[in-house]
Amino acid sequence: MYDEYAFLTGTAQTSLLHFDEYADQLTNRLSLGSRDLVVDIGSNDGTLLQAFKSHGARVLGIEPAQNVAKHAIAAGIETLVEYFGPGTVNAIGLGNAKVVTANNVVSHVADLSGFLDSVARVLNPSGIFAFEVPWVVDVLRHHSFDIVYHEHLSYFGFKPLSRLLQKHKLDLIDLQYFPNIHGGTLRGLAAHSKSYPTREASLNRIFSDEESQADLLSLQKFATFVLEYRTKLVSMLRNLKRDGKRIVGYGAPAKATILLNFCSIDRSILDYVTDTTPLKQGKFIPGVRVPVVPPVRMHESPPDYALLLAWNFKDEIIQKEQGFLRSGGKFILPFPEPTIVGPDQSAEKNY
């Protein structure tokens, strides 16, 4: 499924800023120089590596999707167009990477043990493995069931992840929380055993939250909420349609396919979905067959409401679409519960 991919990291300003800070932080932490190699697994269009390169490090991307890897290569980011594994380790060399990164990749991996074995082999004895994943506690806390789709094979707690890392002689040494990235993201930092001190307080705080907020009872509440949520959202949208309002979708990420199909939101409700990614334009949301169009369509003839399907970039989108809001348009934020946001950005929870 990754031979051709329909997402470019660099299209969102939020991601650009996040990865700039990411590279800056690790560069300073490890005092990276021109001899140090940074390897990004699932490097996409090279956005993160471009930031590391600007700090003076050597960089190498690993990206199986040819259509997005060509963007990185064109920008001067050396990229191996292949899946990460033992063959990649041989090409890079044992212990040659001072930093290995994998962002929104670990959740996609079927053979986690084999993946971490390859990471451990390519990682320098004093290197750091940095990886970002959506946190299972946030998925349950924010009821974001739309993140449950085909690419995501795992929904992680870090306590079990720390145990798996230990099997490959890697210690989880630190955790950093980014609540505004993809609805809640944790960055784990791991290193070869006993090479760095562990920030026990940070780890224990996260582990404690997992034990209390990702237990069986939390899963049962989540399941109940999802069914109630569907009724609430569909009722809101159908009431608006009955009042003659025009509604479109904003953003066509994979999560949009899950939300629209689970709630049976099709062209009887949404006129279209707008998305900035050229790879998606002219196509349809699978299942519900809602067309994906360029943003200019929405700007030329503003709808009354836009269902914010790319809700994980809500702050950036609302800031960018001030003209739509000033013209009287309103956004419908789907999570953690359906909420209408008007021109003054105040919430109207019940329509």
RACORHU-V291871 format. One record per pair of residues at least 24 apart in sequence whose ideal C-beta (glycine too) atoms are under 10 Angstrom apart, sorted by the first residue. I is the first residue (numbers start at 1). J is the second residue. Records with the same first field share a line. If there is no record, write none. Layout:
I = J ; J
This chain:
1 = 64 ; 65 ; 108 ; 150 ; 151
2 = 42 ; 63 ; 64 ; 65 ; 68 ; 83 ; 105 ; 108 ; 151
3 = 64 ; 65 ; 66 ; 67 ; 81 ; 83
4 = 64 ; 65 ; 66 ; 67 ; 68 ; 279
5 = 42 ; 44 ; 45 ; 63 ; 64 ; 65 ; 66 ; 67 ; 68 ; 69 ; 151 ; 279
6 = 65 ; 67 ; 68 ; 252 ; 253 ; 254 ; 275 ; 277 ; 278 ; 279 ; 280 ; 283 ; 292
7 = 44 ; 45 ; 65 ; 68 ; 104 ; 252 ; 253 ; 254 ; 277 ; 279 ; 280
8 = 44 ; 45 ; 47 ; 67 ; 68 ; 71 ; 72 ; 276 ; 277 ; 278 ; 279
9 = 42 ; 43 ; 44 ; 45 ; 46 ; 47 ; 48 ; 50 ; 68 ; 71 ; 72 ; 103 ; 104
10 = 44 ; 45 ; 46 ; 47 ; 48 ; 50 ; 68 ; 71 ; 72 ; 75
11 = 45 ; 47 ; 275 ; 276 ; 277 ; 278 ; 313
12 = 47 ; 251 ; 276 ; 310 ; 312 ; 313 ; 316 ; 317
13 = 313 ; 316 ; 317 ; 319 ; 320
14 = 180 ; 181 ; 182 ; 312 ; 313 ; 314 ; 315 ; 316 ; 317
15 = 44 ; 47 ; 48 ; 103 ; 181 ; 182 ; 313 ; 316
16 = 47 ; 48 ; 50 ; 51
17 = 316
18 = 47 ; 48 ; 51 ; 103 ; 132 ; 178 ; 180 ; 181 ; 182 ; 185 ; 187
19 = 47 ; 48 ; 49 ; 50 ; 51 ; 52 ; 101 ; 103
20 = 47 ; 48 ; 50 ; 51 ; 52 ; 54 ; 55
21 = 51 ; 178
22 = 48 ; 51 ; 52 ; 101 ; 103 ; 130 ; 132 ; 176 ; 178 ; 187
23 = 47 ; 48 ; 49 ; 50 ; 51 ; 52 ; 53 ; 54 ; 55 ; 57 ; 59 ; 99 ; 101
24 = 51 ; 52 ; 54 ; 55
25 = 130 ; 176 ; 187 ; 189
26 = 51 ; 52 ; 55 ; 57 ; 98 ; 99 ; 101 ; 128 ; 130 ; 187 ; 189
27 = 51 ; 52 ; 54 ; 55 ; 56 ; 57 ; 99
28 = 55
29 = 99 ; 128 ; 130 ; 174 ; 189 ; 196
30 = 57 ; 98 ; 99 ; 124 ; 126 ; 127 ; 128
31 = 98
32 = 56 ; 57 ; 58 ; 98 ; 99
33 = 57 ; 58 ; 98
34 = 58
35 = 98
36 = 96 ; 97 ; 98 ; 99 ; 124 ; 127
37 = 92 ; 93 ; 96 ; 97 ; 98 ; 99 ; 100 ; 122 ; 124 ; 127
38 = 97 ; 98 ; 99 ; 100 ; 101 ; 127 ; 130
39 = 80 ; 84 ; 88 ; 92 ; 96 ; 97 ; 98 ; 99 ; 100 ; 101 ; 102 ; 119 ; 122 ; 123 ; 127 ; 129
40 = 72 ; 77 ; 79 ; 84 ; 97 ; 99 ; 100 ; 101 ; 102 ; 103 ; 105 ; 130
41 = 83 ; 84 ; 88 ; 100 ; 101 ; 102 ; 103 ; 105 ; 106 ; 109 ; 115 ; 118 ; 119 ; 122 ; 129 ; 131
42 = 68 ; 83 ; 84 ; 101 ; 102 ; 103 ; 104 ; 105 ; 106 ; 108 ; 109
43 = 68 ; 69 ; 72 ; 77 ; 78 ; 79 ; 80 ; 84 ; 101 ; 102 ; 103 ; 105
44 = 68 ; 69 ; 71 ; 72 ; 79 ; 103 ; 104 ; 105
45 = 69 ; 70 ; 71 ; 72 ; 73 ; 74 ; 75 ; 77 ; 79
46 = 71 ; 72 ; 73 ; 74 ; 75 ; 76 ; 77 ; 78 ; 79
47 = 71 ; 72 ; 75 ; 77 ; 103
48 = 77 ; 101 ; 103 ; 130
49 = 75 ; 76 ; 77 ; 78 ; 79 ; 101
50 = 75 ; 76 ; 77
52 = 77 ; 99 ; 101
53 = 77 ; 78
57 = 98 ; 99
58 = 96 ; 97 ; 98
59 = 99
60 = 88 ; 91 ; 92 ; 96 ; 97
61 = 101
62 = 88 ; 91 ; 92 ; 100 ; 102 ; 105 ; 122
67 = 279
68 = 279
83 = 109
84 = 109 ; 115 ; 118 ; 119 ; 122
85 = 111 ; 114 ; 115 ; 117 ; 118
86 = 114 ; 117 ; 118 ; 121 ; 122
87 = 118
88 = 118 ; 121 ; 122
89 = 117 ; 118 ; 119 ; 120 ; 121 ; 122 ; 123
90 = 118 ; 121 ; 122
91 = 122
92 = 118 ; 121 ; 122
93 = 121 ; 122
94 = 120 ; 121 ; 122 ; 123 ; 124
95 = 120 ; 121 ; 122 ; 123 ; 124 ; 125 ; 126 ; 127 ; 192
96 = 121 ; 122 ; 123 ; 124 ; 127
97 = 121 ; 122 ; 123 ; 124 ; 127 ; 128 ; 129
98 = 123 ; 124 ; 125 ; 126 ; 127 ; 128
99 = 123 ; 124 ; 127 ; 128 ; 129 ; 130
100 = 124 ; 127 ; 128 ; 129 ; 130 ; 131 ; 190
101 = 128 ; 129 ; 130 ; 131 ; 132 ; 187
102 = 129 ; 130 ; 131 ; 132 ; 133 ; 188
103 = 130 ; 131 ; 132 ; 133 ; 181 ; 182 ; 185 ; 187
104 = 131 ; 132 ; 133 ; 134 ; 151 ; 152 ; 181 ; 182 ; 185
105 = 131 ; 132 ; 133 ; 151
106 = 131 ; 132 ; 133 ; 153 ; 154 ; 156 ; 161 ; 188
107 = 131 ; 132 ; 133 ; 134 ; 147 ; 151 ; 152 ; 153 ; 154 ; 155 ; 156
108 = 133 ; 150 ; 151 ; 152 ; 153 ; 154
109 = 153 ; 154
110 = 153 ; 154
111 = 153
112 = 153 ; 154 ; 156 ; 161 ; 164 ; 165 ; 167 ; 168
113 = 164 ; 167 ; 168
114 = 168
115 = 164 ; 168
116 = 161 ; 164 ; 165 ; 167 ; 168 ; 169 ; 170 ; 190
117 = 167 ; 168 ; 169 ; 170
118 = 168
119 = 165 ; 168 ; 170 ; 190
120 = 165 ; 167 ; 168 ; 169 ; 170 ; 190 ; 192 ; 193
121 = 168
123 = 168 ; 170 ; 190 ; 191 ; 192 ; 195
124 = 191 ; 192 ; 195
125 = 191 ; 192 ; 195
126 = 191 ; 192 ; 195 ; 196
127 = 190 ; 191 ; 192 ; 195 ; 196
128 = 173 ; 174 ; 189 ; 190 ; 191 ; 192 ; 195 ; 196
129 = 165 ; 168 ; 170 ; 172 ; 173 ; 188 ; 189 ; 190 ; 191 ; 192
130 = 174 ; 176 ; 187 ; 188 ; 189 ; 190 ; 191
131 = 156 ; 161 ; 165 ; 186 ; 187 ; 188 ; 189 ; 190
132 = 176 ; 178 ; 181 ; 182 ; 185 ; 186 ; 187 ; 188
133 = 157 ; 158 ; 161 ; 182 ; 185 ; 186 ; 187 ; 188
134 = 181 ; 182 ; 183 ; 184 ; 185 ; 186 ; 312
135 = 175 ; 177 ; 178 ; 179 ; 182 ; 183 ; 184 ; 185 ; 186 ; 206 ; 209 ; 210 ; 214
136 = 160 ; 184 ; 186 ; 210 ; 213 ; 214 ; 218 ; 219
137 = 184 ; 186 ; 206 ; 209 ; 210 ; 211 ; 212 ; 213 ; 214 ; 218
138 = 177 ; 179 ; 182 ; 183 ; 184 ; 185 ; 186 ; 209 ; 213 ; 214
139 = 183 ; 184 ; 214 ; 222
140 = 213 ; 214 ; 215 ; 218 ; 219 ; 221 ; 222 ; 225
141 = 183 ; 184 ; 209 ; 213 ; 214 ; 218 ; 222 ; 336
142 = 179 ; 183 ; 184 ; 311 ; 335 ; 336 ; 337
143 = 221 ; 222 ; 225 ; 226 ; 228 ; 229 ; 334 ; 335 ; 336 ; 337
144 = 182 ; 183 ; 184 ; 222 ; 255 ; 258 ; 259 ; 311 ; 312 ; 334 ; 335 ; 336
145 = 222 ; 223 ; 225 ; 226 ; 229 ; 230 ; 255 ; 258 ; 259 ; 262 ; 335
146 = 183 ; 226 ; 253 ; 254 ; 255 ; 256 ; 257 ; 258 ; 259 ; 260 ; 261 ; 262 ; 263 ; 309 ; 311 ; 312 ; 334 ; 335
147 = 182 ; 183 ; 184 ; 253 ; 254 ; 255 ; 258 ; 259 ; 312 ; 335
148 = 226 ; 255 ; 258 ; 262
149 = 253 ; 254 ; 255 ; 256 ; 257 ; 258 ; 259
150 = 254 ; 257 ; 258
151 = 254
152 = 254 ; 255
155 = 214
156 = 186 ; 188 ; 210 ; 214
157 = 186 ; 206 ; 207 ; 209 ; 210 ; 211 ; 213 ; 214
158 = 186 ; 188 ; 202 ; 203 ; 206 ; 207 ; 209 ; 210
159 = 203 ; 204 ; 206 ; 207 ; 208 ; 209 ; 210 ; 211 ; 214
160 = 207 ; 210
161 = 186 ; 188 ; 190
162 = 188 ; 190 ; 198 ; 203 ; 206 ; 207
165 = 190 ; 191 ; 193
166 = 190 ; 193
168 = 192 ; 193
169 = 193 ; 194
170 = 195
171 = 195 ; 196 ; 197 ; 198
172 = 198 ; 199 ; 202 ; 203 ; 206
173 = 197 ; 198 ; 199 ; 200 ; 202 ; 203
174 = 198 ; 199 ; 200 ; 202 ; 203
175 = 199 ; 202 ; 203 ; 204 ; 205 ; 206 ; 207
176 = 202 ; 206
177 = 202 ; 205 ; 206 ; 209
180 = 312 ; 313 ; 314 ; 315 ; 316
181 = 312 ; 313
182 = 253 ; 255 ; 311 ; 312 ; 313
183 = 255 ; 311 ; 312 ; 313 ; 314 ; 335 ; 336
184 = 312
185 = 312
225 = 336 ; 337
226 = 262
227 = 262
228 = 337
229 = 259 ; 262 ; 263 ; 334 ; 335 ; 336 ; 337 ; 338
230 = 259 ; 262 ; 263 ; 264 ; 265
231 = 263
232 = 263 ; 337 ; 338 ; 349 ; 350
233 = 259 ; 262 ; 263 ; 265 ; 307 ; 332 ; 334 ; 335 ; 337 ; 338
234 = 263 ; 264 ; 265 ; 269 ; 338
235 = 338 ; 351
236 = 305 ; 307 ; 332 ; 338 ; 339 ; 340 ; 349 ; 350 ; 351
237 = 263 ; 265 ; 268 ; 269 ; 270 ; 305 ; 307 ; 332 ; 338 ; 351
238 = 265 ; 268 ; 269
239 = 351
240 = 269 ; 304 ; 305 ; 307 ; 330 ; 332 ; 340 ; 351
241 = 268 ; 269 ; 270 ; 305
243 = 304 ; 351
244 = 304
245 = 303 ; 304 ; 305 ; 330 ; 351
246 = 270 ; 271 ; 301 ; 302 ; 303 ; 304 ; 305 ; 306 ; 329
247 = 271 ; 272 ; 303 ; 304 ; 305 ; 306 ; 307 ; 330 ; 332
248 = 272 ; 273 ; 274 ; 290 ; 293 ; 297 ; 298 ; 301 ; 302 ; 303 ; 304 ; 305 ; 306 ; 307 ; 309 ; 329
249 = 273 ; 274 ; 275 ; 285 ; 288 ; 290 ; 291 ; 292 ; 293 ; 298 ; 303 ; 306 ; 307 ; 308 ; 309 ; 310 ; 332
250 = 274 ; 275 ; 295 ; 298 ; 303 ; 305 ; 306 ; 307 ; 308 ; 309 ; 310 ; 311 ; 313 ; 314 ; 317 ; 321 ; 324 ; 331 ; 332
251 = 275 ; 276 ; 277 ; 280 ; 292 ; 295 ; 306 ; 307 ; 308 ; 309 ; 310 ; 311 ; 312 ; 313 ; 314 ; 317
252 = 276 ; 277 ; 279 ; 280 ; 281 ; 283 ; 284 ; 285 ; 290 ; 291 ; 292 ; 293 ; 309 ; 310
253 = 277 ; 280 ; 309 ; 310 ; 311 ; 312 ; 313
254 = 286
255 = 309 ; 310 ; 311 ; 312 ; 334 ; 335
256 = 285 ; 286 ; 288 ; 290 ; 292 ; 307 ; 308 ; 309 ; 310 ; 311 ; 334
257 = 285 ; 286 ; 287 ; 288 ; 290 ; 309
258 = 287 ; 309
259 = 285 ; 288 ; 307 ; 309 ; 311 ; 334 ; 335
260 = 285 ; 286 ; 287 ; 288 ; 289 ; 290 ; 307 ; 309
261 = 285 ; 286 ; 287 ; 288
262 = 287
263 = 288 ; 334
264 = 288
265 = 290 ; 307 ; 309
266 = 290
267 = 291
269 = 307
270 = 303 ; 305 ; 306 ; 307 ; 309
271 = 297 ; 298 ; 301 ; 303
272 = 297 ; 298 ; 303
273 = 297 ; 298 ; 306 ; 307 ; 309 ; 310
274 = 298 ; 299 ; 303 ; 306 ; 309 ; 310
275 = 309 ; 310
276 = 310 ; 320
285 = 309
295 = 320 ; 321
298 = 324 ; 329
299 = 323 ; 324 ; 327
302 = 327 ; 328 ; 329
303 = 329 ; 330
304 = 328 ; 329 ; 330
305 = 329 ; 330 ; 331 ; 332 ; 340 ; 351
306 = 330 ; 331 ; 332 ; 341
307 = 331 ; 332 ; 333 ; 334 ; 338
308 = 332 ; 333 ; 334 ; 335 ; 339 ; 341
309 = 334
311 = 335 ; 336
314 = 341
318 = 345
319 = 345
